[in-house]
Amino acid sequence: MMLAFGGIVGSGVAVHAASSGNTQSATFISEYKGDVQKASSKYKLYGSVMMAQAALESAWGQSQLTKQANNFFGIKGAFNGQSVSMPTTEYDQNGQIQNVTANFKKYPTAYDSFADNGSTLRNGTSWNPSYYSGSWKENASTYQDAANALTGKYATAPNYGTALISLIQQYNLDQVFNEDGSGSNSASTPGSSSSSSNSSSTNNNDSDTELLETTQPNVAEDSKPLAKVKYTKGDPNQLVQLSATFNKYYAYNHVKGANKNEKKYKFRSLGITKPVWVYVDMKGTKSGSNTQWYRIRFYKNAKSQKFWVYAPTLNFPQAFYSKSSGSVTVNTKSKAKIYNHVYGTDQLSKSVSKASSLNSNFKYPVDGEAIKDNGSNGELWYRIKFNGKRGWIKSTSINSYTPKTVYVKLKATKKLLSSAKNGYAYNRVPTNSGAKKSTLKSLGITSKTKLTSNMVGYTTGYTDIWYRIVAPKNGKQYWVLGSMLN
């Protein structure tokens, strides 16, 4: 198991790795003293220890991670969804150093990095808020005690506390921050040389370090039988945005209730504070409840950390299906793939063939069509029969004639976005100048009005989605642009 914080990115933990001359160190201390003072005071920590950590882990601000991402502490994960990928070195549980590549937080300012470090030490881990309490001022009578308390917890290096104390004494950092503590220049390592059985790669509620190998989980009750789950794999690069209410839910290391070592994490602890886009590669359907769960990751690298989330955590685009007939010819020069489901929807899709493998002169039978609403625009998909199989192909990859507007019947309830209150509704989809428009206000349509929709239309020339709704004022049917509704 590797702990959350891996030391200097690209180097081992040693005092000489941080030292770069008196001028460089003096400039660093002078430039960041104010930020460190502010952050350490806010979280009641030793400023000398925080400054030493920053100097050590950033090589006095010269590391590529610090220059590119304002990351002074080698903290992994993402900050408000922002990260950079860097090579680093870490110690395993046997005290052996290993070279790995990891994602590290990218901060907008230097102070954000110092404050995040302070928050990490003050708030602890998800399973133990007091995990770093040995470094708190009320518990550590000297900066030496605070530095020693971080060994084997904050960093994997066995000599981490010693390195911090050496820097503090070498550059009189305790005097810089008017600290009067004293003690021996030694570091005591709790447990083993690198980590104890209670160590965790989880970070605090305001941070998002590597979370793969926590050993004190939020475990499902042993008395409850474990849920059975049917898993379905999909294309690993399908992107879906988190829903507007994602913070009401948790991320899990397994489908909830399906594994005795279940752990859950708040999204804020993963550095996610807004509905970012995530990669989805697998669906799990729980037996009994028949609820849907999805496996996500925050980075394109398929080896990056994965989490399971309940379906409402994600905002999948809607797709509306209809039976169809006829035939199409395929653009075999296209790089498009043919999928078992409409790509990007909650069914998850995987490729069953490529357009380039088909015959450009053959007319492939069509037995279904689907309109996919992406919010700001739409897509049209056809289900074709080929080589004894069926699959969905996007309309942009066919050569056949497609009508200007394709319609699919539906039953849905929509609401007008408040930003669209000054918009218009049309007597038909306005593919030409013949359509008549009316103001939404004149039809009694406001953002509080529940609108019944009975049909959706897709305009092939503009990739627009239109919904046919019933106006509450006169009961007549009108077409409203999909991007104006939710």
VENRA-V649480 format. One record per pair of residues at least 4 apart in sequence whose ideal C-beta (glycine too) atoms are under 6 Angstrom apart, sorted by the first residue. I is the first residue (numbers start at 1). J is the second residue. D is the distance in Angstrom with one decimal. If there is no record, write none. Layout:
I&J&D, I&J&D
This chain:
1&93&5.4, 1&213&4.3, 2&90&4.9, 3&156&4.6, 3&195&5.5, 3&199&5.6, 3&201&5.9, 4&201&4.6, 4&203&5.6, 4&209&3.6, 4&210&5.4, 5&74&5.9, 5&154&5.4, 5&155&5.0, 6&74&5.8, 6&88&4.7, 6&90&4.1, 7&13&4.5, 7&155&5.5, 7&157&5.3, 8&57&5.2, 9&63&5.6, 9&65&4.4, 9&74&5.6, 9&86&4.9, 9&88&4.7, 10&87&5.8, 11&17&4.9, 12&89&5.9, 13&157&3.8, 13&160&5.7, 13&163&5.4, 15&163&5.3, 15&166&4.8, 18&55&5.3, 18&56&4.6, 18&59&5.7, 20&24&4.2, 20&60&5.0, 22&26&5.8, 24&60&5.1, 25&60&5.7, 25&171&6.0, 27&31&6.0, 28&60&4.6, 28&61&5.2, 29&33&5.8, 32&36&5.6, 35&110&5.6, 35&111&4.4, 35&114&4.9, 36&40&5.7, 36&47&5.2, 36&50&5.2, 36&51&4.9, 36&114&5.7, 37&47&5.6, 39&114&3.9, 39&115&4.6, 39&118&4.4, 40&45&4.5, 40&47&4.1, 40&50&4.9, 43&118&3.7, 43&122&4.1, 44&137&4.9, 45&50&6.0, 45&118&5.8, 45&121&5.8, 46&143&4.5, 46&146&4.8, 47&177&3.5, 48&143&4.9, 48&168&4.7, 48&173&3.9, 48&174&4.6, 48&177&5.3, 48&179&5.6, 49&143&5.4, 49&146&5.0, 49&147&5.4, 49&164&6.0, 51&173&5.2, 52&56&6.0, 52&164&4.4, 52&167&4.2, 52&168&5.0, 52&173&5.9, 53&57&5.9, 53&73&6.0, 54&58&5.7, 54&72&4.1, 55&60&5.4, 55&167&5.9, 56&163&5.8, 57&73&5.2, 57&74&4.7, 58&63&4.9, 58&66&4.1, 58&72&4.5, 59&63&4.7, 61&66&5.2, 64&68&5.7, 65&69&5.6, 65&71&4.8, 65&86&5.4, 65&104&5.7, 66&72&5.6, 68&84&5.6, 69&84&4.8, 69&106&3.9, 70&107&4.1, 70&110&5.3, 70&113&5.3, 71&104&5.4, 71&105&5.5, 71&113&5.7, 72&113&4.7, 73&117&4.7, 75&105&5.1, 76&102&5.3, 76&104&5.4, 76&209&4.9, 76&210&4.9, 77&105&5.5, 77&208&3.4, 77&209&5.3, 77&271&5.0, 78&82&5.9, 78&83&4.1, 78&208&5.8, 78&271&4.2, 79&105&4.1, 79&107&5.4, 79&271&5.1, 80&273&5.5, 81&276&4.3, 82&106&4.0, 83&103&4.5, 83&105&6.0, 83&106&5.5, 84&104&5.6, 84&106&5.2, 85&103&5.4, 86&104&5.5, 87&101&5.2, 88&102&5.5, 89&97&5.4, 89&99&5.8, 90&98&5.6, 90&100&5.9, 90&156&5.4, 91&95&5.9, 91&97&5.6, 91&156&3.9, 91&157&5.8, 91&194&4.7, 92&96&5.2, 92&98&5.8, 93&194&5.9, 93&195&5.6, 95&193&4.4, 95&194&5.0, 103&299&5.8, 107&112&4.1, 107&113&4.5, 108&112&5.7, 111&115&5.9, 116&207&5.9, 119&123&5.6, 119&206&4.3, 120&203&5.8, 120&204&5.1, 120&207&5.0, 121&132&4.4, 121&135&5.3, 123&204&3.6, 123&205&5.4, 124&128&5.4, 124&129&4.0, 124&130&5.5, 124&131&4.0, 124&132&5.7, 124&204&5.5, 125&131&4.6, 125&200&5.1, 125&202&4.6, 126&202&5.1, 126&269&5.7, 127&216&4.5, 133&139&5.4, 134&139&5.9, 134&149&2.7, 135&140&6.0, 135&146&4.4, 135&149&4.7, 135&150&5.6, 140&145&3.9, 140&146&3.9, 141&145&5.8, 142&181&3.2, 142&183&4.4, 143&168&5.9, 143&174&5.7, 143&179&5.9, 143&181&5.0, 144&165&5.5, 144&183&3.6, 147&161&4.5, 147&164&4.1, 147&165&5.1, 148&161&4.2, 148&187&4.9, 148&188&5.1, 150&154&4.0, 151&160&4.8, 151&161&4.0, 151&187&5.4, 151&189&5.0, 152&189&5.5, 152&190&5.3, 152&195&5.6, 155&160&4.2, 156&194&5.2, 158&189&5.6, 158&193&4.3, 158&194&5.8, 159&163&5.7, 161&187&3.1, 162&187&4.0, 165&185&5.4, 166&170&5.9, 168&173&4.4, 168&174&5.8, 174&179&4.2, 191&196&3.1, 195&199&4.0, 200&214&4.6, 201&210&4.7, 201&211&5.8, 201&212&6.0, 201&213&5.1, 202&211&5.3, 202&214&4.9, 203&207&3.9, 203&209&3.6, 205&268&5.7, 205&269&5.2, 208&269&5.9, 208&270&4.1, 208&271&3.4, 212&305&5.8, 214&263&5.6, 217&261&5.6, 217&263&3.9, 218&263&5.5, 218&264&5.2, 220&257&5.7, 220&262&4.6, 226&258&5.7, 227&257&4.2, 227&258&4.7, 227&286&5.0, 228&287&4.3, 229&255&5.0, 229&258&4.9, 229&284&4.5, 229&286&5.5, 230&285&4.7, 231&284&5.2, 232&283&4.6, 233&282&5.4, 234&238&5.9, 234&281&5.8, 234&348&3.2, 234&349&5.7, 234&350&5.4, 235&349&5.7, 235&350&5.3, 236&281&4.1, 236&302&5.3, 238&280&5.0, 238&344&5.7, 239&277&5.1, 240&280&5.2, 240&314&4.9, 240&316&5.7, 241&275&5.5, 241&277&5.1, 241&315&4.9, 242&246&4.0, 242&275&4.0, 242&276&5.9, 243&314&6.0, 243&315&4.2, 246&275&5.9, 246&313&5.0, 247&267&5.8, 249&310&5.3, 249&313&4.5, 250&264&4.1, 251&265&4.9, 251&307&3.9, 251&309&5.6, 252&256&5.4, 252&264&5.1, 252&308&4.6, 253&263&4.7, 254&258&5.4, 254&259&3.8, 254&262&5.3, 255&284&4.6, 255&293&4.6, 255&308&5.1, 265&269&5.1, 265&270&6.0, 267&272&4.2, 272&276&6.0, 278&296&4.3, 278&298&5.9, 279&297&5.0, 280&294&5.1, 280&296&5.4, 281&295&5.8, 282&295&4.0, 283&294&5.6, 283&348&4.9, 284&293&4.2, 285&292&5.9, 286&291&5.0, 292&311&4.1, 293&308&5.2, 294&309&5.8, 295&306&5.3, 295&308&5.4, 296&307&5.6, 296&309&5.8, 297&304&5.0, 297&306&4.8, 299&304&4.0, 309&313&4.0, 316&345&5.9, 316&346&4.1, 317&344&5.8, 317&372&5.5, 317&373&5.7, 317&374&5.0, 318&373&4.9, 319&342&4.8, 319&345&4.8, 319&370&5.0, 319&372&4.6, 320&371&4.9, 320&408&4.4, 320&410&5.1, 320&456&5.2, 321&370&4.8, 322&369&5.5, 322&408&4.3, 323&368&6.0, 324&366&5.1, 324&368&5.5, 324&369&4.3, 326&366&5.2, 327&363&3.9, 327&364&6.0, 327&365&5.3, 328&364&5.8, 328&366&5.8, 328&398&4.5, 328&400&4.1, 329&363&5.8, 329&399&4.7, 329&400&5.1, 330&355&5.3, 330&358&4.8, 330&398&5.7, 331&397&5.2, 331&399&5.2, 332&355&5.8, 332&356&5.4, 332&358&5.6, 332&360&4.2, 334&355&4.5, 334&397&4.4, 336&355&4.5, 336&397&3.8, 337&351&4.3, 337&354&5.6, 338&352&5.6, 338&353&4.4, 338&391&3.8, 338&393&4.9, 339&343&5.1, 339&349&4.0, 339&351&5.9, 339&392&5.1, 340&350&5.9, 340&352&5.3, 341&347&4.1, 341&349&4.3, 342&370&5.0, 342&372&5.7, 342&381&4.9, 342&392&5.2, 343&349&4.7, 352&391&4.6, 353&357&5.6, 353&391&6.0, 355&397&5.2, 364&384&4.3, 364&386&5.3, 365&385&4.6, 366&382&5.1, 366&384&5.6, 367&383&5.8, 368&383&3.7, 369&382&5.4, 370&381&4.5, 371&378&5.9, 371&408&5.2, 371&456&5.5, 371&458&4.5, 372&379&4.3, 373&378&5.5, 373&465&4.9, 373&482&5.7, 376&483&5.3, 377&463&4.6, 378&458&4.9, 378&463&5.7, 378&465&3.7, 380&395&4.0, 380&406&5.7, 380&458&5.1, 381&392&4.9, 381&394&5.7, 382&393&5.8, 383&390&5.9, 383&392&5.2, 384&393&5.9, 385&390&5.6, 393&397&5.5, 395&402&5.8, 402&460&5.0, 404&431&4.9, 404&460&6.0, 405&429&5.1, 405&431&5.8, 405&457&5.1, 405&459&5.3, 406&458&4.9, 407&455&5.7, 407&457&5.0, 408&456&5.4, 409&455&5.5, 410&456&5.6, 412&453&4.6, 413&450&5.6, 414&451&4.6, 414&453&5.2, 414&485&4.3, 415&486&5.7, 416&420&5.6, 416&445&5.7, 416&447&5.0, 417&484&5.7, 417&486&5.8, 418&447&4.2, 420&484&3.7, 423&440&5.5, 423&484&5.3, 424&437&4.2, 425&438&5.4, 425&440&5.9, 425&443&5.9, 425&478&3.7, 425&480&5.0, 426&430&5.0, 426&435&4.6, 426&437&5.2, 426&479&4.7, 427&436&4.7, 428&435&5.1, 429&457&4.9, 429&466&4.9, 429&479&5.2, 430&435&3.7, 431&459&5.8, 438&442&5.4, 438&443&5.7, 440&445&4.2, 443&471&4.0, 443&473&5.1, 444&472&4.6, 444&473&3.4, 445&449&5.2, 449&472&5.9, 451&469&4.3, 452&470&5.0, 453&467&4.5, 453&469&5.0, 454&468&5.9, 455&468&4.1, 456&467&5.5, 457&466&4.3, 458&465&6.0, 459&464&4.6, 465&482&3.4, 466&479&4.8, 467&480&5.6, 467&482&5.7, 468&477&5.5, 468&479&5.5, 469&480&5.6, 470&477&5.8, 471&476&5.5, 471&478&5.6, 480&484&5.8
